[in-house]
């Protein structure tokens, strides 16, 4: 079994789209797990992008959502749902579901590292 390592993300993590928009958590499922008062980010959360300035040939095509790729095979879960790490794979999408590139997770103080 292969394991992924990285720092555990919480909903206060600073994440942006590749064009400078800000990624925020749109939903917080019930029964959340907290880390130093912040909700641990999981695959059950929905993520939206605000303020993306991306255009294609002068036509606005902003990132509007982020989808994270996680699996239970890494063995790190919160409430039975895979947690998100700063190394988790993800993709930003436009409203037409066009892939626009991976989100950028800013380096933060490491509170929990998963190995």
N, CA, C and O atoms as a printed pandas DataFrame, in Angstrom:
     atom_number atom_name residue_name chain_id  residue_number  x_coord  y_coord  z_coord
0              1         N          UNK        A               1    0.857   -1.171    0.000
1              2        CA          UNK        A               1    0.000    0.000    0.000
2              3         C          UNK        A               1    0.904    1.235    0.000
3              4         O          UNK        A               1    1.834    1.329    0.802
4              5         N          UNK        A               2    0.629    2.176   -0.898
5              6        CA          UNK        A               2    1.415    3.401   -0.920
6              7         C          UNK        A               2    0.742    4.438   -0.040
7              8         O          UNK        A               2   -0.484    4.529    0.018
8              9         N          UNK        A               3    1.554    5.202    0.629
9             10        CA          UNK        A               3    1.027    6.245    1.501
10            11         C          UNK        A               3    1.518    7.600    1.023
11            12         O          UNK        A               3    2.640    7.740    0.536
12            13         N          UNK        A               4    0.663    8.580    1.171
13            14        CA          UNK        A               4    0.999    9.946    0.830
14            15         C          UNK        A               4    1.392   10.667    2.102
15            16         O          UNK        A               4    0.816   10.418    3.161
16            17         N          UNK        A               5    2.374   11.563    2.010
17            18        CA          UNK        A               5    2.719   12.345    3.180
18            19         C          UNK        A               5    2.496   13.815    2.863
19            20         O          UNK        A               5    2.487   14.216    1.699
20            21         N          UNK        A               6    2.319   14.602    3.891
21            22        CA          UNK        A               6    2.099   16.032    3.735
22            23         C          UNK        A               6    1.509   16.613    4.999
23            24         O          UNK        A               6    1.291   15.907    5.984
24            25         N          UNK        A               7    1.255   17.893    4.960
25            26        CA          UNK        A               7    0.653   18.579    6.103
26            27         C          UNK        A               7   -0.862   18.561    5.969
27            28         O          UNK        A               7   -1.408   18.786    4.889
28            29         N          UNK        A               8   -1.522   18.292    7.072
29            30        CA          UNK        A               8   -2.978   18.257    7.123
30            31         C          UNK        A               8   -3.518   19.660    6.868
31            32         O          UNK        A               8   -3.052   20.624    7.476
32            33         N          UNK        A               9   -4.501   19.782    5.972
33            34        CA          UNK        A               9   -5.121   21.080    5.699
34            35         C          UNK        A               9   -6.330   21.274    6.596
35            36         O          UNK        A               9   -7.027   20.318    6.937
36            37         N          UNK        A              10   -6.568   22.519    6.971
37            38        CA          UNK        A              10   -7.813   22.847    7.653
38            39         C          UNK        A              10   -8.529   23.906    6.820
39            40         O          UNK        A              10   -7.980   24.407    5.839
40            41         N          UNK        A              11   -9.733   24.238    7.208
41            42        CA          UNK        A              11  -10.526   25.166    6.402
42            43         C          UNK        A              11  -10.009   26.599    6.471
43            44         O          UNK        A              11  -10.525   27.468    5.769
44            45         N          UNK        A              12   -9.002   26.866    7.301
45            46        CA          UNK        A              12   -8.370   28.179    7.345
46            47         C          UNK        A              12   -7.153   28.255    6.420
47            48         O          UNK        A              12   -6.536   29.315    6.307
48            49         N          UNK        A              13   -6.798   27.155    5.759
49            50        CA          UNK        A              13   -5.635   27.143    4.864
50            51         C          UNK        A              13   -5.822   28.162    3.748
51            52         O          UNK        A              13   -6.935   28.371    3.266
52            53         N          UNK        A              14   -4.730   28.792    3.343
53            54        CA          UNK        A              14   -4.773   29.774    2.259
54            55         C          UNK        A              14   -4.503   29.027    0.951
55            56         O          UNK        A              14   -3.401   28.543    0.696
56            57         N          UNK        A              15   -5.563   28.954    0.131
57            58        CA          UNK        A              15   -5.493   28.218   -1.131
58            59         C          UNK        A              15   -5.993   29.148   -2.236
59            60         O          UNK        A              15   -6.974   29.869   -2.053
60            61         N          UNK        A              16   -5.316   29.126   -3.373
61            62        CA          UNK        A              16   -5.729   29.951   -4.498
62            63         C          UNK        A              16   -5.811   29.135   -5.769
63            64         O          UNK        A              16   -5.258   28.039   -5.854
64            65         N          UNK        A              17   -6.504   29.675   -6.752
65            66        CA          UNK        A              17   -6.509   29.042   -8.068
66            67         C          UNK        A              17   -5.219   29.464   -8.773
67            68         O          UNK        A              17   -4.534   30.366   -8.290
68            69         N          UNK        A              18   -4.870   28.840   -9.896
69            70        CA          UNK        A              18   -3.609   29.189  -10.553
70            71         C          UNK        A              18   -3.581   30.603  -11.139
71            72         O          UNK        A              18   -2.533   31.058  -11.599
72            73         N          UNK        A              19   -4.727   31.305  -11.128
73            74        CA          UNK        A              19   -4.803   32.652  -11.696
74            75         C          UNK        A              19   -4.926   33.734  -10.626
75            76         O          UNK        A              19   -5.034   34.917  -10.947
76            77         N          UNK        A              20   -4.908   33.332   -9.360
77            78        CA          UNK        A              20   -4.956   34.304   -8.270
78            79         C          UNK        A              20   -6.279   34.419   -7.554
79            80         O          UNK        A              20   -6.404   35.228   -6.635
80            81         N          UNK        A              21   -7.275   33.636   -7.941
81            82        CA          UNK        A              21   -8.548   33.631   -7.210
82            83         C          UNK        A              21   -8.374   32.951   -5.857
83            84         O          UNK        A              21   -7.394   32.241   -5.634
84            85         N          UNK        A              22   -9.312   33.167   -4.970
85            86        CA          UNK        A              22   -9.231   32.606   -3.613
86            87         C          UNK        A              22  -10.181   31.422   -3.474
87            88         O          UNK        A              22  -11.364   31.512   -3.802
88            89         N          UNK        A              23   -9.638   30.313   -2.981
89            90        CA          UNK        A              23  -10.427   29.100   -2.760
90            91         C          UNK        A              23  -10.932   29.106   -1.324
91            92         O          UNK        A              23  -10.159   29.289   -0.384
92            93         N          UNK        A              24  -12.241   28.904   -1.164
93            94        CA          UNK        A              24  -12.826   28.833    0.169
94            95         C          UNK        A              24  -13.725   27.614    0.278
95            96         O          UNK        A              24  -14.177   27.058   -0.722
96            97         N          UNK        A              25  -13.970   27.217    1.507
97            98        CA          UNK        A              25  -14.856   26.093    1.765
98            99         C          UNK        A              25  -16.289   26.577    1.676
99           100         O          UNK        A              25  -16.675   27.526    2.358
100          101         N          UNK        A              26  -17.080   25.922    0.832
101          102        CA          UNK        A              26  -18.482   26.318    0.663
102          103         C          UNK        A              26  -19.382   25.619    1.666
103          104         O          UNK        A              26  -20.415   26.160    2.060
104          105         N          UNK        A              27  -18.997   24.419    2.082
105          106        CA          UNK        A              27  -19.817   23.656    3.023
106          107         C          UNK        A              27  -18.947   23.071    4.114
107          108         O          UNK        A              27  -17.768   22.787    3.904
108          109         N          UNK        A              28  -19.532   22.897    5.265
109          110        CA          UNK        A              28  -18.879   22.201    6.361
110          111         C          UNK        A              28  -19.817   21.091    6.800
111          112         O          UNK        A              28  -20.838   21.355    7.433
112          113         N          UNK        A              29  -19.476   19.838    6.465
113          114        CA          UNK        A              29  -20.340   18.727    6.856
114          115         C          UNK        A              29  -20.482   18.639    8.372
115          116         O          UNK        A              29  -19.601   19.073    9.113
116          117         N          UNK        A              30  -21.580   18.083    8.815
117          118        CA          UNK        A              30  -21.778   17.922   10.252
118          119         C          UNK        A              30  -20.800   16.892   10.792
119          120         O          UNK        A              30  -20.329   16.027   10.053
120          121         N          UNK        A              31  -20.500   16.984   12.063
121          122        CA          UNK        A              31  -19.590   16.039   12.701
122          123         C          UNK        A              31  -18.137   16.294   12.369
123          124         O          UNK        A              31  -17.318   15.376   12.395
124          125         N          UNK        A              32  -17.810   17.551   12.053
125          126        CA          UNK        A              32  -16.448   17.870   11.649
126          127         C          UNK        A              32  -15.441   17.650   12.773
127          128         O          UNK        A              32  -15.774   17.695   13.957
128          129         N          UNK        A              33  -14.206   17.412   12.362
129          130        CA          UNK        A              33  -13.085   17.264   13.285
130          131         C          UNK        A              33  -12.333   18.585   13.274
131          132         O          UNK        A              33  -12.132   19.180   12.215
132          133         N          UNK        A              34  -11.919   19.045   14.444
133          134        CA          UNK        A              34  -11.217   20.333   14.536
134          135         C          UNK        A              34   -9.766   20.138   14.951
135          136         O          UNK        A              34   -9.408   19.202   15.666
136          137         N          UNK        A              35   -8.950   21.067   14.468
137          138        CA          UNK        A              35   -7.530   21.097   14.790
138          139         C          UNK        A              35   -7.201   22.524   15.203
139          140         O          UNK        A              35   -7.237   23.434   14.375
140          141         N          UNK        A              36   -6.884   22.721   16.463
141          142        CA          UNK        A              36   -6.609   24.055   17.003
142          143         C          UNK        A              36   -7.746   25.019   16.669
143          144         O          UNK        A              36   -7.503   26.187   16.366
144          145         N          UNK        A              37   -8.982   24.533   16.724
145          146        CA          UNK        A              37  -10.156   25.356   16.501
146          147         C          UNK        A              37  -10.638   25.431   15.064
147          148         O          UNK        A              37  -11.769   25.851   14.815
148          149         N          UNK        A              38   -9.800   25.032   14.113
149          150        CA          UNK        A              38  -10.190   25.075   12.695
150          151         C          UNK        A              38  -10.646   23.693   12.250
151          152         O          UNK        A              38  -10.107   22.681   12.698
152          153         N          UNK        A              39  -11.636   23.651   11.372
153          154        CA          UNK        A              39  -12.173   22.392   10.866
154          155         C          UNK        A              39  -11.161   21.741    9.926
155          156         O          UNK        A              39  -10.636   22.397    9.026
156          157         N          UNK        A              40  -10.885   20.443   10.136
157          158        CA          UNK        A              40   -9.983   19.692    9.266
158          159         C          UNK        A              40  -10.646   19.560    7.903
159          160         O          UNK        A              40  -11.810   19.168    7.812
160          161         N          UNK        A              41   -9.909   19.888    6.835
161          162        CA          UNK        A              41  -10.441   19.817    5.474
162          163         C          UNK        A              41  -10.520   18.366    5.023
163          164         O          UNK        A              41   -9.568   17.600    5.176
164          165         N          UNK        A              42  -11.680   17.998    4.462
165          166        CA          UNK        A              42  -11.874   16.629    3.986
166          167         C          UNK        A              42  -12.471   16.646    2.575
167          168         O          UNK        A              42  -12.872   17.689    2.060
168          169         N          UNK        A              43  -12.514   15.474    1.980
169          170        CA          UNK        A              43  -13.105   15.322    0.653
170          171         C          UNK        A              43  -14.611   15.566    0.679
171          172         O          UNK        A              43  -15.215   15.734   -0.381
172          173         N          UNK        A              44  -15.233   15.592    1.853
173          174        CA          UNK        A              44  -16.669   15.820    1.954
174          175         C          UNK        A              44  -17.037   17.304    1.831
175          176         O          UNK        A              44  -18.199   17.633    1.593
176          177         N          UNK        A              45  -16.066   18.189    1.989
177          178        CA          UNK        A              45  -16.314   19.619    1.845
178          179         C          UNK        A              45  -16.444   19.980    0.366
179          180         O          UNK        A              45  -15.890   19.305   -0.501
180          181         N          UNK        A              46  -17.178   21.049    0.095
181          182        CA          UNK        A              46  -17.235   21.622   -1.250
182          183         C          UNK        A              46  -16.366   22.870   -1.237
183          184         O          UNK        A              46  -16.338   23.605   -0.250
184          185         N          UNK        A              47  -15.657   23.108   -2.336
185          186        CA          UNK        A              47  -14.740   24.241   -2.417
186          187         C          UNK        A              47  -15.098   25.112   -3.616
187          188         O          UNK        A              47  -15.297   24.603   -4.719
188          189         N          UNK        A              48  -15.180   26.432   -3.400
189          190        CA          UNK        A              48  -15.483   27.379   -4.462
190          191         C          UNK        A              48  -14.319   28.347   -4.627
191          192         O          UNK        A              48  -13.525   28.554   -3.710
192          193         N          UNK        A              49  -14.237   28.936   -5.819
193          194        CA          UNK        A              49  -13.193   29.913   -6.118
194          195         C          UNK        A              49  -13.875   31.262   -6.320
195          196         O          UNK        A              49  -14.867   31.370   -7.041
196          197         N          UNK        A              50  -13.332   32.276   -5.678
197          198        CA          UNK        A              50  -13.876   33.629   -5.813
198          199         C          UNK        A              50  -12.777   34.552   -6.328
199          200         O          UNK        A              50  -11.623   34.455   -5.911
200          201         N          UNK        A              51  -13.146   35.440   -7.231
201          202        CA          UNK        A              51  -12.216   36.467   -7.696
202          203         C          UNK        A              51  -11.199   36.001   -8.722
203          204         O          UNK        A              51  -10.157   36.639   -8.866
204          205         N          UNK        A              52  -11.454   34.926   -9.434
205          206        CA          UNK        A              52  -10.519   34.458  -10.461
206          207         C          UNK        A              52  -10.615   35.373  -11.682
207          208         O          UNK        A              52  -11.705   35.550  -12.225
208          209         N          UNK        A              53   -9.495   35.961  -12.128
209          210        CA          UNK        A              53   -9.523   36.885  -13.258
210          211         C          UNK        A              53   -9.266   36.231  -14.625
211          212         O          UNK        A              53   -9.096   36.939  -15.618
212          213         N          UNK        A              54   -9.237   34.916  -14.687
213          214        CA          UNK        A              54   -8.842   34.213  -15.915
214          215         C          UNK        A              54   -9.767   34.522  -17.088
215          216         O          UNK        A              54  -10.990   34.508  -16.953
216          217         N          UNK        A              55   -9.157   34.801  -18.245
217          218        CA          UNK        A              55   -9.905   35.008  -19.487
218          219         C          UNK        A              55   -9.266   34.178  -20.596
219          220         O          UNK        A              55   -8.078   33.862  -20.530
220          221         N          UNK        A              56  -10.041   33.828  -21.602
221          222        CA          UNK        A              56   -9.555   33.134  -22.788
222          223         C          UNK        A              56  -10.001   33.955  -23.993
223          224         O          UNK        A              56  -11.198   34.102  -24.238
224          225         N          UNK        A              57   -9.046   34.486  -24.740
225          226        CA          UNK        A              57   -9.334   35.342  -25.886
226          227         C          UNK        A              57  -10.267   36.494  -25.514
227          228         O          UNK        A              57  -11.172   36.840  -26.273
228          229         N          UNK        A              58  -10.038   37.080  -24.343
229          230        CA          UNK        A              58  -10.824   38.218  -23.885
230          231         C          UNK        A              58  -12.164   37.878  -23.268
231          232         O          UNK        A              58  -12.894   38.769  -22.834
232          233         N          UNK        A              59  -12.498   36.587  -23.226
233          234        CA          UNK        A              59  -13.778   36.154  -22.646
234          235         C          UNK        A              59  -13.523   35.638  -21.230
235          236         O          UNK        A              59  -12.696   34.745  -21.042
236          237         N          UNK        A              60  -14.224   36.187  -20.228
237          238        CA          UNK        A              60  -14.023   35.689  -18.867
238          239         C          UNK        A              60  -14.310   34.191  -18.764
239          240         O          UNK        A              60  -15.346   33.713  -19.227
240          241         N          UNK        A              61  -13.381   33.461  -18.153
241          242        CA          UNK        A              61  -13.545   32.026  -17.926
242          243         C          UNK        A              61  -12.931   31.702  -16.561
243          244         O          UNK        A              61  -11.963   30.949  -16.462
244          245         N          UNK        A              62  -13.514   32.285  -15.516
245          246        CA          UNK        A              62  -12.917   32.122  -14.192
246          247         C          UNK        A              62  -13.059   30.710  -13.633
247          248         O          UNK        A              62  -13.979   29.967  -13.973
248          249         N          UNK        A              63  -12.124   30.378  -12.774
249          250        CA          UNK        A              63  -12.256   29.155  -11.984
250          251         C          UNK        A              63  -13.403   29.394  -11.002
251          252         O          UNK        A              63  -13.518   30.482  -10.439
252          253         N          UNK        A              64  -14.257   28.379  -10.794
253          254        CA          UNK        A              64  -15.375   28.537   -9.869
254          255         C          UNK        A              64  -15.440   27.438   -8.819
255          256         O          UNK        A              64  -16.105   27.599   -7.795
256          257         N          UNK        A              65  -14.758   26.325   -9.061
257          258        CA          UNK        A              65  -14.813   25.224   -8.105
258          259         C          UNK        A              65  -13.501   24.442   -8.137
259          260         O          UNK        A              65  -12.734   24.515   -9.097
260          261         N          UNK        A              66  -13.269   23.695   -7.062
261          262        CA          UNK        A              66  -12.094   22.828   -6.961
262          263         C          UNK        A              66  -12.566   21.429   -6.607
263          264         O          UNK        A              66  -13.413   21.250   -5.733
264          265         N          UNK        A              67  -12.018   20.453   -7.285
265          266        CA          UNK        A              67  -12.299   19.052   -6.951
266          267         C          UNK        A              67  -10.991   18.397   -6.546
267          268         O          UNK        A              67  -10.005   18.431   -7.282
268          269         N          UNK        A              68  -11.001   17.804   -5.368
269          270        CA          UNK        A              68   -9.826   17.124   -4.821
270          271         C          UNK        A              68   -9.923   15.633   -5.117
271          272         O          UNK        A              68  -11.010   15.056   -5.098
272          273         N          UNK        A              69   -8.787   15.022   -5.387
273          274        CA          UNK        A              69   -8.718   13.585   -5.633
274          275         C          UNK        A              69   -8.106   12.941   -4.400
275          276         O          UNK        A              69   -6.927   13.138   -4.106
276          277         N          UNK        A              70   -8.905   12.179   -3.688
277          278        CA          UNK        A              70   -8.427   11.507   -2.482
278          279         C          UNK        A              70   -8.893   10.065   -2.509
279          280         O          UNK        A              70   -9.847    9.712   -3.201
280          281         N          UNK        A              71   -8.202    9.245   -1.744
281          282        CA          UNK        A              71   -8.599    7.841   -1.631
282          283         C          UNK        A              71   -8.469    7.401   -0.184
283          284         O          UNK        A              71   -7.702    7.968    0.594
284          285         N          UNK        A              72   -9.229    6.388    0.149
285          286        CA          UNK        A              72   -9.121    5.814    1.487
286          287         C          UNK        A              72   -7.843    5.004    1.639
287          288         O          UNK        A              72   -7.450    4.667    2.756
288          289         N          UNK        A              73   -7.181    4.684    0.509
289          290        CA          UNK        A              73   -6.015    3.803    0.580
290          291         C          UNK        A              73   -4.867    4.413    1.371
291          292         O          UNK        A              73   -3.996    3.691    1.856
292          293         N          UNK        A              74   -4.858    5.744    1.507
293          294        CA          UNK        A              74   -3.807    6.375    2.301
294          295         C          UNK        A              74   -4.029    6.158    3.791
295          296         O          UNK        A              74   -3.105    6.326    4.587
296          297         N          UNK        A              75   -5.241    5.789    4.174
297          298        CA          UNK        A              75   -5.528    5.449    5.557
298          299         C          UNK        A              75   -5.757    6.615    6.490
299          300         O          UNK        A              75   -5.977    6.397    7.682
300          301         N          UNK        A              76   -5.715    7.853    6.003
301          302        CA          UNK        A              76   -5.912    9.000    6.876
302          303         C          UNK        A              76   -7.312    9.546    6.632
303          304         O          UNK        A              76   -7.607   10.084    5.565
304          305         N          UNK        A              77   -8.166    9.397    7.638
305          306        CA          UNK        A              77   -9.545    9.855    7.516
306          307         C          UNK        A              77   -9.957   10.617    8.772
307          308         O          UNK        A              77   -9.336   10.490    9.826
308          309         N          UNK        A              78  -11.003   11.399    8.638
309          310        CA          UNK        A              78  -11.630   12.084    9.770
310          311         C          UNK        A              78  -13.118   11.795    9.650
311          312         O          UNK        A              78  -13.751   12.202    8.675
312          313         N          UNK        A              79  -13.673   11.113   10.607
313          314        CA          UNK        A              79  -15.077   10.732   10.534
314          315         C          UNK        A              79  -15.355    9.798    9.374
315          316         O          UNK        A              79  -16.466    9.778    8.844
316          317         N          UNK        A              80  -14.351    9.017    8.970
317          318        CA          UNK        A              80  -14.509    8.071    7.880
318          319         C          UNK        A              80  -14.339    8.660    6.485
319          320         O          UNK        A              80  -14.497    7.954    5.490
320          321         N          UNK        A              81  -14.019    9.948    6.407
321          322        CA          UNK        A              81  -13.851   10.632    5.125
322          323         C          UNK        A              81  -12.371   10.987    4.954
323          324         O          UNK        A              81  -11.747   11.458    5.904
324          325         N          UNK        A              82  -11.792   10.769    3.755
325          326        CA          UNK        A              82  -10.381   11.120    3.554
326          327         C          UNK        A              82  -10.119   12.597    3.844
327          328         O          UNK        A              82  -10.884   13.467    3.429
328          329         N          UNK        A              83   -9.026   12.867    4.563
329          330        CA          UNK        A              83   -8.614   14.246    4.841
330          331         C          UNK        A              83   -7.825   14.775    3.655
331          332         O          UNK        A              83   -7.348   14.008    2.819
332          333         N          UNK        A              84   -7.693   16.099    3.592
333          334        CA          UNK        A              84   -6.903   16.721    2.544
334          335         C          UNK        A              84   -5.555   17.141    3.111
335          336         O          UNK        A              84   -5.463   17.702    4.203
336          337         N          UNK        A              85   -4.516   16.855    2.341
337          338        CA          UNK        A              85   -3.159   17.246    2.696
338          339         C          UNK        A              85   -2.696   18.316    1.717
339          340         O          UNK        A              85   -3.293   18.489    0.654
340          341         N          UNK        A              86   -1.627   19.038    2.075
341          342        CA          UNK        A              86   -1.103   20.036    1.143
342          343         C          UNK        A              86   -0.516   19.387   -0.105
343          344         O          UNK        A              86   -0.186   20.082   -1.066
344          345         N          UNK        A              87   -0.384   18.069   -0.101
345          346        CA          UNK        A              87    0.123   17.331   -1.251
346          347         C          UNK        A              87   -0.997   16.597   -2.015
347          348         O          UNK        A              87   -0.717   15.912   -2.999
348          349         N          UNK        A              88   -2.249   16.732   -1.579
349          350        CA          UNK        A              88   -3.366   16.070   -2.256
350          351         C          UNK        A              88   -3.547   16.639   -3.660
351          352         O          UNK        A              88   -3.361   17.836   -3.882
352          353         N          UNK        A              89   -3.912   15.773   -4.604
353          354        CA          UNK        A              89   -4.151   16.206   -5.979
354          355         C          UNK        A              89   -5.502   16.896   -6.090
355          356         O          UNK        A              89   -6.473   16.490   -5.452
356          357         N          UNK        A              90   -5.554   17.943   -6.907
357          358        CA          UNK        A              90   -6.805   18.673   -7.112
358          359         C          UNK        A              90   -6.760   19.375   -8.458
359          360         O          UNK        A              90   -5.706   19.496   -9.081
360          361         N          UNK        A              91   -7.926   19.834   -8.892
361          362        CA          UNK        A              91   -8.056   20.547  -10.152
362          363         C          UNK        A              91   -9.104   21.649   -9.988
363          364         O          UNK        A              91  -10.168   21.424   -9.412
364          365         N          UNK        A              92   -8.793   22.839  -10.501
365          366        CA          UNK        A              92   -9.764   23.927  -10.547
366          367         C          UNK        A              92  -10.554   23.800  -11.849
367          368         O          UNK        A              92  -10.009   23.386  -12.873
368          369         N          UNK        A              93  -11.840   24.157  -11.807
369          370        CA          UNK        A              93  -12.700   24.056  -12.978
370          371         C          UNK        A              93  -13.467   25.352  -13.198
371          372         O          UNK        A              93  -13.776   26.077  -12.253
372          373         N          UNK        A              94  -13.770   25.629  -14.472
373          374        CA          UNK        A              94  -14.643   26.755  -14.826
374          375         C          UNK        A              94  -16.093   26.314  -14.626
375          376         O          UNK        A              94  -16.359   25.159  -14.290
376          377         N          UNK        A              95  -17.023   27.240  -14.835
377          378        CA          UNK        A              95  -18.440   26.908  -14.711
378          379         C          UNK        A              95  -18.867   25.872  -15.743
379          380         O          UNK        A              95  -19.842   25.152  -15.531
380          381         N          UNK        A              96  -18.137   25.789  -16.871
381          382        CA          UNK        A              96  -18.427   24.806  -17.910
382          383         C          UNK        A              96  -17.654   23.501  -17.676
383          384         O          UNK        A              96  -17.577   22.655  -18.566
384          385         N          UNK        A              97  -17.092   23.346  -16.492
385          386        CA          UNK        A              97  -16.322   22.160  -16.093
386          387         C          UNK        A              97  -15.062   21.950  -16.927
387          388         O          UNK        A              97  -14.629   20.817  -17.137
388          389         N          UNK        A              98  -14.474   23.056  -17.402
389          390        CA          UNK        A              98  -13.203   22.988  -18.118
390          391         C          UNK        A              98  -12.084   23.014  -17.085
391          392         O          UNK        A              98  -12.040   23.930  -16.263
392          393         N          UNK        A              99  -11.162   22.022  -17.099
393          394        CA          UNK        A              99  -10.042   22.033  -16.155
394          395         C          UNK        A              99   -9.162   23.257  -16.403
395          396         O          UNK        A              99   -8.835   23.580  -17.545
396          397         N          UNK        A             100   -8.780   23.937  -15.306
397          398        CA          UNK        A             100   -8.016   25.179  -15.438
398          399         C          UNK        A             100   -6.669   25.121  -14.726
399          400         O          UNK        A             100   -5.942   26.114  -14.713
400          401         N          UNK        A             101   -6.326   23.996  -14.141
401          402        CA          UNK        A             101   -5.053   23.864  -13.455
402          403         C          UNK        A             101   -5.239   23.569  -11.980
403          404         O          UNK        A             101   -6.332   23.727  -11.436
404          405         N          UNK        A             102   -4.164   23.138  -11.335
405          406        CA          UNK        A             102   -4.250   22.789   -9.913
406          407         C          UNK        A             102   -4.266   24.020   -9.016
407          408         O          UNK        A             102   -3.692   25.054   -9.361
408          409         N          UNK        A             103   -4.925   23.908   -7.863
409          410        CA          UNK        A             103   -4.890   25.011   -6.902
410          411         C          UNK        A             103   -3.503   25.129   -6.287
411          412         O          UNK        A             103   -2.706   24.191   -6.321
412          413         N          UNK        A             104   -3.236   26.288   -5.733
413          414        CA          UNK        A             104   -1.954   26.566   -5.092
414          415         C          UNK        A             104   -2.189   26.665   -3.590
415          416         O          UNK        A             104   -2.946   27.518   -3.127
416          417         N          UNK        A             105   -1.538   25.793   -2.837
417          418        CA          UNK        A             105   -1.654   25.813   -1.380
418          419         C          UNK        A             105   -0.433   26.549   -0.836
419          420         O          UNK        A             105    0.703   26.120   -1.037
420          421         N          UNK        A             106   -0.683   27.665   -0.143
421          422        CA          UNK        A             106    0.429   28.423    0.424
422          423         C          UNK        A             106    0.997   27.684    1.619
423          424         O          UNK        A             106    0.271   27.069    2.400
424          425         N          UNK        A             107    2.301   27.760    1.740
425          426        CA          UNK        A             107    2.960   27.136    2.883
426          427         C          UNK        A             107    2.415   27.749    4.163
427          428         O          UNK        A             107    2.300   28.968    4.288
428          429         N          UNK        A             108    2.093   26.906    5.081
429          430        CA          UNK        A             108    1.541   27.370    6.362
430          431         C          UNK        A             108    2.326   26.708    7.486
431          432         O          UNK        A             108    3.103   25.779    7.264
432          433         N          UNK        A             109    2.107   27.201    8.675
433          434        CA          UNK        A             109    2.727   26.575    9.825
434          435         C          UNK        A             109    2.199   25.145    9.930
435          436         O          UNK        A             109    0.989   24.923    9.947
436          437         N          UNK        A             110    3.096   24.199    9.998
437          438        CA          UNK        A             110    2.687   22.804   10.069
438          439         C          UNK        A             110    2.247   22.465   11.470
439          440         O          UNK        A             110    3.023   22.523   12.424
440          441         N          UNK        A             111    0.985   22.111   11.572
441          442        CA          UNK        A             111    0.454   21.708   12.876
442          443         C          UNK        A             111    0.472   20.192   12.998
443          444         O          UNK        A             111    0.795   19.644   14.052
444          445         N          UNK        A             112    0.115   19.512   11.891
445          446        CA          UNK        A             112    0.106   18.054   11.878
446          447         C          UNK        A             112    0.694   17.611   10.548
447          448         O          UNK        A             112    0.250   18.050    9.488
448          449         N          UNK        A             113    1.692   16.741   10.608
449          450        CA          UNK        A             113    2.268   16.176    9.401
450          451         C          UNK        A             113    1.935   14.703    9.370
451          452         O          UNK        A             113    2.092   13.993   10.363
452          453         N          UNK        A             114    1.465   14.245    8.202
453          454        CA          UNK        A             114    1.069   12.844    8.016
454          455         C          UNK        A             114    2.152   12.172    7.191
455          456         O          UNK        A             114    2.548   12.682    6.143
456          457         N          UNK        A             115    2.633   11.022    7.666
457          458        CA          UNK        A             115    3.672   10.285    6.930
458          459         C          UNK        A             115    3.262    8.853    6.743
459          460         O          UNK        A             115    4.003    8.071    6.147
